[in-house]
Amino acid sequence: MCSAALIYLATATAGSAVDAAVIRIPRANGAEAGLPGTGSHPVEVVEEGPGYRVIRHAAGTTRVPASPQRVCALSAADELLAIGLKPVAHSINDGNFPDYLAEPLADVPWIPNVYGAHLPNLEAVVRVRPDLIITRNTSRQTYLQLSQIAPVVVLLDHLVNYRQRLLDVGVVVGRRRQAEARLAWYNAKVSAANAVLHPIVGSRTMAMMAVRPRIYRLFGDQNHVSPLLYGDLQMKRPDLVRNRTWSSTISPEQLLRFDADYLLVAVSGNGEGRRTYDVLRKSFVWSRVPAIRNECTLAVPKWRHWSDSGILGRARGIDDVLRLVSAESIATVNAQADAARNESLP
């Protein structure tokens, strides 16, 4: 059994007191608790009325506006943008923000974290006057404090269950049909990409590694890269990836045994990371990797859409793989995805 974090089960409305009882959410995988808004379990609408709905989610049951207009996205900014709703503030609970969302949210206030990773700046949240707060934070204290500002919905396990979390966000904010249309867009993009990739790649392997200042890290079979690369796109794992359950440092000696036929390289954006990559490219061991020898590699300087993202970020990852294997197919694949979404829109 996973270790558990305590979080309050609460029914909250904006400005109301919170009537709370304690439940447990497993840290590693909320799905093990069978809670709505975790794993493959959808959120539940338990009541609807004029101007409101009651949502059961990972932290309990919350009354939310039927059509919220001022959503504070402490998480789920990707999903909100995907269904056409721009949040009034954004953040994620570990204090890092995916760079691929920087442009669409350039004019949206950032909610910083204080006192460690589990407490967003509450004054900053109050200033944006939210009518709904979405978070993946499992801190009991944070949940109670945020609930005094606006209704709070907690959604977990977005790295693997990004399809379900997209649908959950659509249900919570009253845009279910838009979420279904966006999901149709993503699924069509996956299908179209696979139709391009597999005849070319065949049985050859693909991997992703990160080059950071003075170290190299290989993404193992974990939740950041694997659900897209080896799940949706069904690429084959090299031996070194198959034997790793998480990303870990890879030594020059291990590079001699690295048998990836295609390789995505996430290069740290700072100067030191680039210099490390330049040194690596000149090394003897690097030239022995099949992907390097056959010029089947792609440097990805902005790669947060691989490490922490929703459906829009995953779609960008598909573009990266297409750019590596068949760049000329990107426009066609995206056109098929757009057509599927347009057919599904209300």
C-alpha distance (Angstrom), angle and dihedral (degrees) to the residues before:
residue distance angle dihedral
M1 . . .
C2 3.81 . .
S3 3.77 119.9 .
A4 3.77 110.6 -98.7
A5 3.76 136.7 -135.4
L6 3.78 119.7 -146.1
I7 3.77 116.5 -122.3
Y8 3.77 131.5 167.1
L9 3.76 124.5 -106.3
A10 3.76 104.1 -141.1
T11 3.75 145.7 165.9
A12 3.79 107.1 -146.3
T13 3.77 139.6 174.5
A14 3.77 125.5 -173.8
G15 3.77 110.2 -76.8
S16 3.80 94.6 5.2
A17 3.78 130.1 118.5
V18 3.79 117.1 -102.5
D19 3.80 119.9 -116.5
A20 3.80 100.6 -155.4
A21 3.79 140.6 -173.1
V22 3.78 125.6 177.2
I23 3.80 123.7 -105.8
R24 3.81 130.9 164.9
I25 3.78 129.7 -116.7
P26 3.82 117.8 -169.0
R27 3.80 109.1 -122.6
A28 3.78 97.2 -142.6
N29 3.79 99.2 43.5
G30 3.78 124.2 6.0
A31 3.79 89.1 -168.3
E32 3.81 89.7 76.1
A33 3.79 88.0 69.5
G34 3.81 91.0 51.6
L35 3.80 91.2 -130.7
P36 3.82 122.9 159.6
G37 3.79 111.4 -103.3
T38 3.81 92.9 29.7
G39 3.79 129.9 97.9
S40 3.79 110.4 -24.6
H41 3.81 92.0 -25.9
P42 3.82 112.4 113.0
V43 3.77 123.9 -141.1
E44 3.78 113.6 -99.1
V45 3.79 129.4 -129.8
V46 3.79 103.4 -144.1
E47 3.80 98.2 172.6
E48 3.80 139.4 8.9
G49 3.76 130.2 -168.0
P50 3.80 142.3 153.6
G51 3.80 105.5 -41.6
Y52 3.80 97.8 -10.8
R53 3.79 147.2 65.1
V54 3.79 130.9 -163.9
I55 3.81 114.2 -129.4
R56 3.80 127.1 -162.9
H57 3.82 108.7 -151.3
A58 3.80 142.3 155.3
A59 3.81 93.6 -62.9
G60 3.78 100.3 38.4
T61 3.80 136.8 -86.8
T62 3.81 124.0 -26.7
R63 3.79 134.3 179.3
V64 3.81 108.4 -133.9
P65 3.83 134.2 179.3
A66 3.80 113.6 -88.5
S67 3.81 90.3 -126.7
P68 3.82 110.2 16.1
Q69 3.78 115.5 -160.4
R70 3.79 102.1 -177.2
V71 3.79 107.9 50.6
C72 3.79 118.1 174.3
A73 3.81 104.4 -149.8
L74 3.79 106.8 -154.7
S75 3.80 78.8 160.9
A76 3.84 134.5 -2.0
A77 3.81 96.2 53.6
D78 3.81 87.7 136.4
E79 3.80 92.8 53.0
L80 3.80 93.3 46.1
L81 3.80 92.3 52.4
A82 3.80 89.4 45.8
I83 3.82 90.6 61.2
G84 3.80 95.3 41.5
L85 3.80 101.9 -99.7
K86 3.80 116.6 123.2
P87 3.82 112.4 -153.1
V88 3.79 121.3 -129.5
A89 3.83 90.4 -133.3
H90 3.78 136.3 8.1
S91 3.76 143.1 -158.2
I92 3.79 139.8 129.1
N93 3.75 125.1 -128.2
D94 3.81 98.9 -108.1
G95 3.80 93.5 55.2
N96 3.81 96.1 -113.8
F97 3.78 122.9 110.2
P98 3.82 126.9 -154.5
D99 3.80 108.4 -110.1
Y100 3.82 92.8 -141.9
L101 3.82 88.9 70.8
A102 3.80 94.6 50.7
E103 3.81 94.9 93.9
P104 3.83 100.7 46.2
L105 3.81 89.9 44.9
A106 3.81 97.4 39.7
D107 3.82 92.5 118.4
V108 3.82 96.0 40.3
P109 3.84 118.8 99.8
W110 3.79 117.8 -108.7
I111 3.81 118.6 -130.9
P112 3.83 107.4 -143.5
N113 3.78 123.9 -153.9
V114 3.79 123.0 -119.3
Y115 3.79 133.1 -170.8
G116 3.79 91.8 24.4
A117 3.76 130.7 -49.1
H118 3.81 99.0 -47.8
L119 3.79 103.9 63.9
P120 3.81 122.9 63.0
N121 3.78 117.0 -155.3
L122 3.80 99.4 -85.6
E123 3.80 94.4 -163.1
A124 3.80 89.3 56.7
V125 3.81 89.8 50.8
V126 3.81 91.7 50.1
R127 3.81 91.5 50.3
V128 3.82 93.5 60.9
R129 3.84 90.9 53.8
P130 3.83 97.2 -138.3
D131 3.77 123.2 -163.0
L132 3.84 89.9 -161.8
I133 3.80 135.5 21.3
I134 3.83 122.6 -157.8
T135 3.80 118.4 -166.7
R136 3.79 142.4 155.6
N137 3.79 92.3 -150.9
T138 3.82 112.5 127.1
S139 3.81 96.4 -166.7
R140 3.81 111.5 127.0
Q141 3.81 91.7 -150.0
T142 3.78 93.3 50.5
Y143 3.79 93.2 47.9
L144 3.81 92.5 52.0
Q145 3.78 94.0 46.8
L146 3.81 94.5 46.5
S147 3.81 90.0 48.5
Q148 3.80 88.9 63.0
I149 3.82 88.8 60.9
A150 3.81 103.0 43.1
P151 3.82 140.6 -29.0
V152 3.81 110.6 -62.6
V153 3.82 128.7 -148.5
V154 3.83 120.2 -170.3
L155 3.82 119.0 -153.8
L156 3.82 122.5 -179.9
D157 3.82 142.3 -175.9
H158 3.81 96.0 40.1
L159 3.82 95.3 151.6
V160 3.81 94.0 70.7
N161 3.80 102.9 17.8
Y162 3.79 97.7 47.3
R163 3.79 92.8 137.7
Q164 3.80 92.8 56.3
R165 3.81 93.1 43.2
L166 3.82 89.6 54.3
L167 3.79 90.0 53.6
D168 3.81 90.3 45.2
V169 3.79 92.3 54.6
G170 3.80 89.1 49.2
V171 3.80 90.8 53.6
V172 3.81 93.7 45.8
V173 3.83 95.0 52.1
G174 3.81 96.8 37.1
R175 3.81 97.0 -106.3
R176 3.77 101.7 111.2
R177 3.82 95.0 140.6
Q178 3.80 92.5 49.9
A179 3.80 89.5 51.0
E180 3.80 91.4 49.9
A181 3.81 89.9 50.2
R182 3.79 91.8 50.3
L183 3.79 90.3 48.9
A184 3.81 89.5 51.6
W185 3.83 86.6 52.3
Y186 3.78 92.2 52.6
N187 3.80 95.3 44.7
A188 3.80 90.5 49.3
K189 3.79 89.6 50.3
V190 3.81 90.8 51.8
S191 3.81 91.8 49.4
A192 3.80 93.8 46.6
A193 3.80 92.0 46.6
N194 3.81 92.0 50.3
A195 3.78 90.3 50.9
V196 3.81 88.1 57.2
L197 3.79 99.8 38.4
H198 3.78 105.7 45.8
P199 3.82 99.3 56.6
I200 3.82 87.6 53.2
V201 3.80 102.4 38.0
G202 3.79 96.9 37.2
S203 3.81 111.8 164.9
R204 3.80 95.4 -16.8
T205 3.80 120.9 117.8
M206 3.79 133.1 -114.0
A207 3.80 133.0 -163.3
M208 3.78 142.9 168.8
M209 3.78 127.2 -137.1
A210 3.81 134.3 177.5
V211 3.78 125.0 -133.8
R212 3.78 111.9 -153.4
P213 3.80 130.6 168.6
R214 3.82 105.1 -53.4
I215 3.82 95.4 -20.7
Y216 3.80 139.3 80.0
R217 3.80 122.1 -148.8
L218 3.78 126.2 -165.3
F219 3.79 117.0 -150.1
G220 3.78 106.2 -126.5
D221 3.77 129.4 -161.5
Q222 3.81 94.8 -60.0
N223 3.79 141.6 124.1
H224 3.80 101.0 -84.8
V225 3.80 104.2 58.2
S226 3.81 105.7 7.5
P227 3.84 101.2 67.6
L228 3.78 90.4 60.5
L229 3.80 105.0 28.9
Y230 3.80 98.8 39.1
G231 3.79 98.7 20.0
D232 3.80 112.5 41.0
L233 3.81 95.8 20.7
Q234 3.82 94.7 35.9
M235 3.79 95.3 -143.2
K236 3.81 117.4 168.5
R237 3.79 120.5 -108.5
P238 3.80 123.3 -123.9
D239 3.81 115.0 -127.2
L240 3.81 94.1 -102.6
V241 3.81 90.5 55.1
R242 3.80 94.1 44.8
N243 3.78 90.3 58.3
R244 3.82 96.2 49.9
T245 3.78 125.0 79.5
W246 3.81 94.3 -171.4
S247 3.78 140.0 15.8
S248 3.78 113.0 -75.5
T249 3.76 141.3 165.8
I250 3.77 115.0 -78.3
S251 3.80 119.4 -151.5
P252 3.82 126.9 -140.8
E253 3.79 87.7 -110.4
Q254 3.81 90.6 56.2
L255 3.79 89.8 50.5
L256 3.79 86.5 65.1
R257 3.82 86.8 64.4
F258 3.80 95.7 39.7
D259 3.80 105.3 119.2
A260 3.83 103.2 -179.8
D261 3.81 112.5 145.5
Y262 3.82 92.5 -164.4
L263 3.78 123.4 29.9
L264 3.79 136.1 -169.7
V265 3.81 112.3 -160.7
A266 3.80 118.1 -158.7
V267 3.79 103.9 -154.6
S268 3.80 118.5 -159.7
G269 3.79 109.1 -115.8
N270 3.81 97.1 -131.6
G271 3.78 123.4 90.6
E272 3.79 95.1 -108.0
G273 3.79 92.0 54.8
R274 3.79 90.8 50.8
R275 3.80 90.9 49.4
T276 3.81 90.4 51.0
Y277 3.79 88.9 52.7
D278 3.80 92.4 48.6
V279 3.81 90.6 52.4
L280 3.81 90.8 47.7
R281 3.80 92.3 51.6
K282 3.80 90.3 56.8
S283 3.80 94.9 49.5
F284 3.79 125.6 106.7
V285 3.80 94.4 -128.8
W286 3.80 92.4 53.5
S287 3.79 91.9 56.2
R288 3.81 90.2 56.0
V289 3.83 94.2 62.1
P290 3.84 107.0 103.4
A291 3.81 92.8 -132.6
I292 3.80 90.6 54.8
R293 3.77 94.5 42.8
N294 3.81 91.0 52.2
E295 3.83 95.0 40.2
C296 3.80 92.9 -117.2
T297 3.79 99.2 137.0
L298 3.80 135.1 107.6
A299 3.80 127.4 -161.5
V300 3.82 112.4 -141.4
P301 3.83 109.2 -164.3
K302 3.82 94.5 179.6
W303 3.77 107.5 43.6
R304 3.82 109.6 148.2
H305 3.80 87.7 113.3
W306 3.80 85.7 72.9
S307 3.79 97.2 48.9
D308 3.81 104.4 42.2
S309 3.77 119.8 7.7
G310 3.76 150.3 117.3
I311 3.78 129.7 -133.5
L312 3.82 95.9 -54.2
G313 3.79 91.6 51.8
R314 3.80 91.9 47.8
A315 3.80 88.9 52.3
R316 3.80 89.1 54.6
G317 3.78 88.4 53.3
I318 3.80 88.7 56.3
D319 3.80 88.5 53.8
D320 3.81 89.4 53.3
V321 3.81 92.1 53.6
L322 3.79 91.5 46.7
R323 3.79 89.8 48.7
L324 3.79 88.5 54.5
V325 3.80 96.6 47.2
S326 3.82 108.3 22.4
A327 3.80 113.6 -0.9
E328 3.80 92.6 173.9
S329 3.82 89.6 64.8
I330 3.82 97.0 61.1
A331 3.80 96.2 89.5
T332 3.80 92.6 49.1
V333 3.79 93.2 47.7
N334 3.81 92.0 49.0
A335 3.80 91.5 47.7
Q336 3.80 90.4 55.7
A337 3.80 90.3 49.2
D338 3.81 92.2 49.6
A339 3.81 91.0 49.6
A340 3.81 91.0 53.1
R341 3.80 91.4 50.4
N342 3.82 93.2 48.3
E343 3.81 90.3 51.7
S344 3.80 90.2 52.4
L345 3.80 99.6 45.1
P346 3.81 116.6 110.2
